[in-house]
């Protein structure tokens, strides 16, 4: 089975935990897009482990993690992340493969991102240099992991890039120029540390599939942050939908046999941009505190509001999702009534071009008081919880296959 996991909202749906849970049945866990702006949280041996660039399934010791060519890579953050993971598995480096096609995030990418986010044109990035690195990728001036091992060529390209960036830094942003020799020496050091992990992801994944092995495809962020189909320009800089799997790993599009979506039982968003069901009052505050809704990467408080069925319908359609996993359902305990947005005043469907103008139409369903975090069987779920799940299925057209009821690895119910 080759399965893709995608987010059905604005990210932060809990994909990390779901990938970790499912990966125990998979030989390969391959990330196909994004960079260190991802913050996937997994509970392991009672501790909170945050993944940024390493695929979340590698804590399962039979799973190899592949960082695909569609990703952008910050060597400093990656090596720190791998160093932290060795606490749980000293041999984990042997199971991490980095595509030689990955574009490198350079210090000038991070600096320019930070400067831009300090202006009136800020869009709420994580200031990790992700978008600027993708700009260079598509501007055909980027540097890739494979370039590190052709030293003369890498140095020539790097010096040319830094001379261009320094002009922008000094003339446009009035910032200090960067030293090409310092950056070159730093990245040569990274090259030595990364070399045992660098590989051809297209070959690794293709060979695994041809051998009948199971491959789990993991994306970062959610569908509403897709650079084409999300709430542009308040999006990430890559394609977060399932169609991106083939491009991000260099494999045929038919490689994906099934797509499962992950959605939170309510809705959240980090950073700026439209959010039709956002609640700036008491409900939003309660959800934020009860659900610990603070960004794993930045610590920023997430904006919160009711479940938006139209957003999930749209996200599911563009990724071909037929079933989904509903997370953080336990956070809704204690509400007398729970609202669900089923459409908008002038349309039943989401139009990403008009998101800022959409006024949601809500229905109310009975809430529940019971603490369901310890439930592991659908037979033990209160009737109002089952009713809420049914309402979501009915209004999204997607079957809920599992629900997640807390951060622990086993806090999942198969429906």
VEXMI-581687 format. One record per atom (N, C-alpha, C, CB): x, y, z. Coordinates in steps of 0.1 Angstrom, whole numbers, plus 5000, padded with zeros to 4 digits. Glycine has a CB too. Example, Ala and Ser with C-alpha at 12.3 -4.5 7.8 and 13.67 -1.06 7.14 Angstrom:
! VEXMI-581687
513249435078/512349555078/513249675078/511349555090/512849785071/513749895071/512950005079/514149945057/
! end
This chain:
! VEXMI-581687
500849885000/500050005000/500950125000/499050005012/500650224991/501350344990/500250454994/502050374976/500450525005/499450605011/499950745013/498850555024/499250855009/499550985011/498751045023/499451074998/499351125031/498651195042/498751345039/499251155056/497551405039/497551555036/496651625046/496951575022/496951745048/496151825057/494951895050/496951935064/493851905057/492551955050/492152085055/491451855053/493052155063/492752295067/493952375065/492352295082/494352465074/495552555073/496752495080/495152695078/496952365080/498052305087/497652285102/499252395086/498652235109/498452215124/497352115127/498252345131/496952025117/495851935120/496251815128/495351895106/497451805131/497951685139/498451575130/496751635147/498951615118/499451515108/500651435114/499851575095/501451505122/502651435128/502351315136/503451535136/501351325145/500951215153/500351105144/499951255163/499651135134/498951045125/500050965117/497951105116/500951035112/502050975104/502850875113/503051075098/503150925125/503850835135/503050705138/504150915148/501750725139/500850615142/500850515131/499450665146/500650565118/500550475107/501850415102/499850555095/502950485105/504250445099/504650315105/505250545102/504150265116/504550135121/504250025111/503750105134/503350055101/503049945091/503649975077/501549945089/504650075077/505250115065/506750105065/504850265061/507350075054/508750055053/509450185050/509149955042/508850275043/509350405039/508350515043/509750415024/508950625049/508050745051/508750855045/507950765067/508150905034/508851005025/508151145026/508950955011/508851245029/508351385029/508551445015/509051475039/507451505009/507551544995/507551694993/506351494988/507351775004/507451925002/507651995015/506151974996/507952125015/508152205027/509552205032/507152155037/509752265044/511052275050/510952285065/511752395045/511852355071/511852365086/510752455092/513252415090/509852505083/508752575088/507652485094/508152665077/507752355091/506852255096/507152235111/506952125088/506152205118/506252175132/505352055136/506052295141/505751935134/504951815137/505351765150/505151715125/504251745159/504551705172/504151555174/503751795182/505051485180/504851335183/505151315198/505651245173/504351235204/504651185218/505351055217/503351175226/506551045224/507350925223/507950905237/508450935212/507650785242/508150755256/507850865266/509650725255/506650915265/506251015275/506751155272/506650975288/507551175262/508151305259/507551365246/509651295258/507551495245/507051565233/508251585223/506451705237/508151525212/509151535201/508651615190/509651395197/509351725186/508851805175/509751785163/508851955179/509151745152/509851725139/509651855130/509251605132/510751885124/510752005114/510951955100/511752105118/512051875098/512351835084/512451685083/513651895080/512651615094/512751465093/511351415093/513551415106/511051315084/509751255084/509351195098/509651145073/508151215102/507651185115/507651035119/506351245118/507750945109/507550805112/508850735115/507050745100/509950805116/511250735118/511450685132/512350825114/510650725141/510750665155/510350525155/509950755165/509650485145/509350335143/510550275136/508050315134/511250185143/512550145139/512650055127/513150065150/511550025121/511549955108/511250045096/510549845108/511250175099/510850275089/512050365085/509650365094/512250375072/513250465067/512650595063/514050405055/513250705067/512650845064/513450905053/512750935076/512650955043/513251015031/512851155030/512850935018/513751245029/513451385027/513551415012/514451485035/512451435005/512451434990/512951564984/511051414986/513151554971/513651664963/512751784963/513951624950/511451764966/510551884966/510651964979/509151834965/511451924988/511651995001/512852094999/511951905012/512852195008/514052285009/514652255023/513652435008/515952255024/516652195035/517552305042/517552075031/517452315055/518352395063/519252295070/517552485073/520452285066/521352185072/521552205087/522752195066/521652325092/521852355106/520652295114/521952505109/519452325110/518252285118/518152135116/516952345113/518452075105/518351935103/519251855112/518551895088/520551905112/521551825120/521251835135/522951885117/520651955139/520251965153/519151875156/519852115156/518151865147/517051775148/517451625149/516051795137/518351585140/518751455140/519551425153/519751425128/520351525158/521051505171/520051485182/521951625173/518951555182/517951535193/517351395192/516951645192/517051355180/516451225178/517251105182/515951205163/518651125182/519451015185/519350975200/520951045183/518751065208/518451035222/517450915223/517851155229/516550905213/515550795213/516050675206/514250845207/516950695196/517450585188/518850625183/516450555176/519950575189/521250615185/521550585170/522250545193/520850485164/521150455150/520250515140/520950295149/519550625144/518450685136/519050745123/517750785143/520350795124/520950855112/520950755100/522350895115/521150625103/521250525093/519850505085/521650395099/518850555091/517450535085/516950675079/516450485095/517850775078/517350905072/518150925059/517651015082/517350945049/517950975036/517551115031/517550865025/518451185025/518251325021/518451325006/519151425028/517451374999/517551384984/518651474980/516251424978/519451434970/520451524965/519851634956/521451444956/518551624954/517851724946/517251834955/516751664938/517251824968/516751924977/517552054975/516951874992/516752164975/517352294975/517752334989/516452404969/518952394990/519452435003/518952575007/521052445003/518552585020/518252715026/519552775030/517252705038/519852895026/521152965028/520953075038/521753015015/521953125045/521853235055/521153355049/523153275060/521453385036/520853505030/519353485028/521453535016/518853365026/517353335026/516753375039/517153195022/517353335050/516753355063/516853505066/517553275074/517953565063/518053715066/517053795059/519453765063/516853765046/515853845038/514453815043/515953805023/514153695046/512853655052/512553735065/512753505055/513553745074/513353815086/513153965084/514653795095/513854025074/513754165071/512354195065/514854205061/511954105056/510554125050/509454125060/510354025039/509654025069/508554015079/508554125089/508753875087/509554205089/509454325098/508854455091/510854355102/508354435079/507754545071/506254535071/508354545057/505654635065/504154635063/503654525054/503654765059/504654465046/504254365036/504354225042/505154375024/504454215056/504554085062/503353995060/504854105077/503553865058/502453775056/502353675067/502553705043/503253675077/503253585088/504053455086/501853555091/505153465080/505953345078/506653305091/507053365067/507353195091/508053145103/509453205103/508152995103/509853285093/511153355092/512253255091/511353445104/511953135085/512953035083/513653035069/512352895086/513253135061/513853145048/513253055037/515353115049/512152985041/511552885032/511152955018/510352825038/510353055019/509853115007/510953174998/508853225010/511953235004/513053294997/513853184990/513953385006/513953074997/514752964990/513952904978/514952845000/512652894980/511852854968/511852954957/510352824973/511953084960/512053184950/513353164941/512153334956/514453134948/515653104941/515552974933/516853104951/514852874939/514752754931/514052784918/513852654940/512952854918/512252874906/512852994897/510752914909/513653064904/514453164896/515753104890/514853284905/515952974893/517052904887/518452954892/517052904872/518453004904/519753044911/519952964924/519753194913/519152864927/519252794939/520452704939/518052714942/520852664951/521852564953/521252444959/523052624963/521652324954/521052194959/522052114967/520552114947/521552024974/522351934983/523451864974/521551824990/523151824962/524051754954/525251854949/523451704941/524951984949/526052074946/527152084956/525452214944/526852044968/527852054978/529051964975/527252004992/528951864967/529951764965/530751784951/529351624965/530451904945/531251954934/531752084939/530451964920/532852084947/533252194955/533552324947/534552154963/534352304936/534652424928/533452494922/535652384917/532552404917/531252464911/530452524922/530552354904/530352464934/529552514945/530052654949/529552414957/531352664951/531952794955/531652904945/533452774957/531852864932/531552964922/530153014922/531852914908/529152924923/527752954923/527453034936/526852834922/527952994947/527753064960/528253204960/528352984971/529453224955/529953364954/529153454945/531453364950/528653394934/527853474925/526453514932/527553394912/525853414939/524653434946/524853544957/524153304952/525853534965/526053624976/526353764971/527253574985/527053774960/527253914954/525953974950/528253904942/525053894945/523653944941/522853984953/522953844932/522853894963/522053914975/522654034983/522053794984/523954054983/524454164991/524054304985/526054154991/523954304972/523454424965/521954454970/523354414950/521154354971/519754374976/519854414991/518954244974/520654334999/520654365013/521154505016/521654265020/522154555009/522654685012/521854795006/524054695006/521454784993/520754894986/519254904989/520954874971/518654784991/517154784993/516854785008/516554664986/517554695015/517154675029/518154745039/517154535032/519154815034/520154885042/520754795053/519455015048/521054675050/521554575059/523054555056/520754445058/523754485065/525154455064/525354345054/525754415077/526354345045/526654245036/527054115043/527654285025/526954005036/527353875041/528753835035/526253765038/529453745043/530753705038/530653575031/531653685050/531053565018/530953445011/531953335016/531253474996/533053375021/534053275026/533553205039/535453345029/532853285047/532353225060/531253125057/531853335069/530353165047/529253075044/529752955037/528253155035/530752975028/531352855021/531952755031/532452905011/532752805040/533352715050/532352645058/534352795059/531252715062/530152655070/529452545063/529152765074/529252565050/528452465042/529352345038/527852535030/530652365037/531552255035/531552165048/533052305032/531452225059/531352145072/530052065072/531452235084/528952135068/527652065067/527751945057/526552165063/528451975046/528551875035/529151745041/529451925023/530151755049/530751635055/529851555064/532051675063/529051635072/528151575081/526951505074/527651675091/526451565063/525351515056/525651405047/524651635048/526851395042/527251305031/526751155033/528651295029/526851095045/526350955046/524850945044/526750905059/524151055045/522651045043/522151085029/522051135054/523051145021/522551195008/522351084998/523651295003/521251084991/520950974982/520051024971/520250864990/519750944962/518750964951/517450924955/519250904937/516551014960/515250974965/514350904954/514551094970/514550944941/513750884931/514050734930/514050954917/515250704932/515650564931/515150484943/517150544929/515350544955/515050474968/513550444968/515450564980/512750544965/511250524966/510750424955/510550654966/511250444943/510850364932/511150214935/511450404919/512450194939/512850054942/512049994953/514350054946/511650074963/510850014974/509449974969/510750124985/508850064961/507550034955/507549904946/506950144948/508649904938/508749784929/508949654936/509949804919/509549664948/509749544957/508549514965/510949564966/507449584963/506249554971/506249614985/506049414971/507149704988/507149765001/506149865003/508549815005/505749895015/504750005018/505350135020/503949965031/504850235013/505450375014/504350475018/505950415000/504750545028/503850655034/504350785030/503750635050/503550865023/503950995018/503451105028/503451025003/504351185032/504051285042/504251425037/504851265055/503251515038/503351655035/503451735047/502251695026/503851865045/503851965056/502752065053/505252035057/502352135063/501252235061/499952165057/501652345051/498952245053/497652195049/497252245035/496552235059/496152195030/495652225016/495452375014/494452155013/494952445025/494552585024/495852675024/493652625035/497052615025/498252685024/499052655011/499152655036/498352575002/498952544989/499252674981/498052444981/500352684975/500752804968/499852844957/502252794963/499152744951/498252774940/496752774945/498352674929/496452674953/495052654956/494552694970/494652514954/495552754978/495152804991/494752944991/496352785000/494753005003/494253145004/495453245001/493753175019/495853234989/496953314983/496753464985/497153284968/497753544989/499153514991/499553465005/499953644988/498553445014/498853405027/498953245027/497753455037/499953205021/500153055019/501653025021/499653015005/501952895020/503352855020/503852865006/503552705026/505152825004/505752844990/505852714982/507052904992/505052614986/505152484978/503752434977/506052384985/503652314970/502352254968/502052154979/502252184954/501052174987/500752084998/499651974995/500252175010/499151984983/498151884979/498751754975/497251944968/497851654974/498451514971/499051504957/497251414971/498651584948/499351584934/500851614935/498651684925/501251674946/502651714947/503551594951/502751824958/502951484954/503751374958/504751324947/502851254963/504151314935/505051264924/506151354921/504151244912/505851484920/506851584917/507951594928/506251724915/507451594941/508351614952/509251494955/507551634964/508951374949/509851254951/510351194938/509051154959/509951254927/510451204914/509851064911/511851204914/508551044913/507950924910/506650944902/507650844923/506150844895/504950874887/503650904896/504650744879/502750984890/501551024898/500750904903/500751114890/500750794895/499950674899/500550604911/499750584887/501650644915/502250574927/501450584939/503650634930/500650694940/499750714952/498550634950/499450864954/498350534959/497250444957/496050494965/497550304962/496250564976/495150614984/495650744991/494750514995/494650834994/494950965000/494050975013/494751084991/494650995024/493851015036/494051155041/494250915048/492951225044/493051365049/493051365064/491951445043/493651465070/493651495084/493051625087/495051485091/492051635096/491351755099/491151765114/489951765092/491251885119/490951905133/489451915135/491652035139/488951875147/487551875150/487052015151/487251805163/487852115151/487552255150/488552315140/487552335164/488652445139/489552505129/490552595135/488752575118/491852595130/492852685135/493652735123/493752615146/494252845126/495252905116/496252985123/494452995106/497552975118/498653055124/499053155113/499852965127/499353275118/499753385109/498553455103/500553325097/498853545093/497853625087/497153555076/498453755082/496053625072/495253565061/493753535065/495853435056/492953525055/491453505058/491153375065/490753505045/490153375073/489753265082/488253285085/490653255095/487353235077/485953265078/485353235091/485153185068/485753115098/485053085110/485853125123/484852935111/486753215121/487553255133/486653325143/488653355128/486953285156/486253345167/487253415176/485453225175/487053545176/487953635184/487553655198/488153765177/486453585202/485953605215/486253485224/484453625215/485253455233/485453355243/485653215237/484153355252/484953175227/485053045221/486453025216/484053025210/487053125209/488353115204/489353095215/488653235195/489253175225/490153165237/490053025244/489853275247/488852975245/488652845252/489352735244/487252815254/489152735230/489752635222/491252645222/489252655207/491752765222/493252785222/493852735235/493552935221/493252755246/493752715259/493552565261/493152785271/492352515258/492052375260/492852285250/490552345258/493052335238/493752255228/495252285227/493152285215/495752375236/497152415236/497552455222/498052295240/496752545216/496952595203/498052705202/495652635197/499252655202/500352745200/501352675190/501052785214/501852755181/502652695170/503852615176/503152795161/504052495170/505252405174/506552465170/505052265168/506552535159/507852595154/508052735160/507752605139/507052815161/507252955165/506652985179/506553045155/505752905184/505152935197/504053035196/506152985206/503753085184/502653185182/501353125185/502653235167/500453205192/499053155194/498353135181/498353255204/497653025180/496853005168/495453065169/496652855166/494953115158/493653165157/492653045157/493453265144/491553055164/490652935165/489252965162/490752875179/488452865158/487052885155/486452745152/486852975143/485152745149/484352625146/484852555134/482952655145/484552425133/484752345121/484152405109/484352195124/484852415098/484352465085/484252355075/485252585080/483052305073/482852185064/483152225050/481452135066/482852345046/483152385032/484652385029/482552525029/485452435038/486952425037/487352285035/487652495049/486852195043/487352055042/486851995029/486851975054/485552025025/485051975012/485952015001/483652025010/486352135001/487252194990/488552124990/487352344992/489152115002/490552055004/490451905000/491052065018/489451835003/489351695000/489151674985/488151635007/488451764978/488251754964/489551774956/487251854959/490351864960/491551894952/492651794955/492052034955/492551704965/493451604968/492951464966/494051624982/491651454963/491051314961/490951234974/491951244951/490551304985/490451244998/489051184999/490651345009/488951055003/487750985005/487450945019/487650854996/488550955027/488350935042/489351025049/488550785045/488951055062/489751145069/489851095084/489251285069/490951145090/491151125104/490851255112/492551075107/490051255121/489551375129/490351375142/488051375131/491051485144/491951505156/491351605166/493351545151/491851585178/491551685189/490051685192/492051815186/489351585190/487951575193/487751595208/487251455188/488651545216/488551555231/488551695236/489651475237/489051785228/489151935232/487751995233/490052015222/486851935226/485451995225/484651955237/484751955213/485151875246/484351835258/484051955267/485151725266/482851955272/482452065281/481552175274/483652135286/481452175261/480552265254/479152215254/481052295240/478152305257/476752265257/476252245242/475852375264/476752335234/476452335220/477752345212/475352445216/477752285200/478952295192/478452345178/479752155190/479052445173/478752495160/479552435149/478852655159/478952415137/479652365125/479152455114/479352215122/480152515106/479852595094/479652495083/480952695091/478452505076/478152415066/478252475052/476752355068/478452605052/478552685039/478552835043/477352655030/478252915033/478353055035/477053125031/479553125028/476853255034/475553315032/475253325017/475553455037/476153335008/475853354994/476353234986/476553474988/476853134992/477353014985/477552894995/478653044978/477352774990/477552654998/479052624997/476752544993/479752664987/481152624985/482152734987/481252564971/483352694991/484452784993/485052834980/485552725001/485152964979/485953034968/487153094974/484953134960/488353044972/489553094978/489853244974/490753014974/489253294963/489353434959/488553524967/489053444944/487453474974/486553554981/486553524996/485153544975/487553455001/487553405014/487353515025/488753335017/487853635022/487753745032/486353795033/488753855028/485553765023/484153825023/483153715028/483853875009/483553595030/482553495033/482053495047/483253355030/480753485048/480053485062/479453345063/478953595063/479953275073/479553135075/478053115079/480453065085/477553005074/476152965079/476452845088/475252925067/475952855100/476152755110/474952665114/476652815123/475252545118/474252465124/474852435138/473852335117/473952415148/474352375161/473952235164/473652475172/474952165171/474652025175/474852015190/475551925167/474251925196/474451905211/475951875214/473551795216/476351935225/477751915229/477851795238/478352035236/478951775245/479151665254/480051705265/479751535247/479751645277/480551685289/481651585293/479551695301/481451465288/482351355292/483751375287/481851225286/484751335296/486151325292/486351195283/487151325304/486651215271/486751105262/488251065258/485951125249/489151135265/490551115261/491050975264/491451215269/490350895272/490850765275/490050655267/490650725289/489150695259/488350605251/489250545240/487150675245/489150415237/489850345226/488950265217/490950255233/487650265220/486750185212/485550275208/486250055219/485050265196/483950355192/482650315200/483550335177/482650195206/481450155214/481350235227/481550005217/482450285231/482550365244/482350515242/483850335251/482150555230/481950705228/480550745231/482250735213/480350855238/479050905241/478250935228/479051035249/476950925229/476050935217/476251075210/474650915220/476451185218/476551315212/477951325204/476551425223/478951255209/480151255201/479951185188/481351185209/479351065188/479050995176/478151085166/478350865178/477251155172/476351245164/477251355158/475251305173/478151415165/479051515159/479851465148/479951575170/480351345149/481151285138/480251265126/481751145143/479051215129/478051195118/477751325110/476751135123/477551435118/477351565112/478451605103/477051675123/479651585108/480851625099/480951535087/482151605108/480651405088/480651325076/479551365066/480451175081/478451395072/477251435063/477551565056/476051445072/478251655062/478451785056/479751805048/478351895066/480651705049/481851705041/481851595030/483051685050/480951495032/480951385022/482051295024/480851445009/482751295035/483951215037/483751125050/485251305039/484151005048/484050915060/485150935070/484050765055/484850945082/485850955093/486250815097/485251025106/487550775094/488050645096/488650625110/489050605085/489150735115/489750735129/489550865136/491350705128/489550865149/489550995156/490750985166/488251015164/491351105168/492451115177/491951195190/493651195171/492251135201/491651185214/492751225224/490751085220/493851295219/494851335228/496251315221/494851265241/497251365228/498651365222/499351235222/499451465228/498951135231/499651015232/499550925220/499150935244/500550845217/500650765205/499450675203/501850685205/498950625214/497850525213/496450585215/498050415224/496350715216/495050785218/494350805205/495250925225/494050695198/493350685185/492250585186/494350665174/491150615180/490050515179/489750495164/488750575186/489750365161/489350325147/487850315146/490050195143/487250395138/485750395137/485250285128/485350535131/
! end
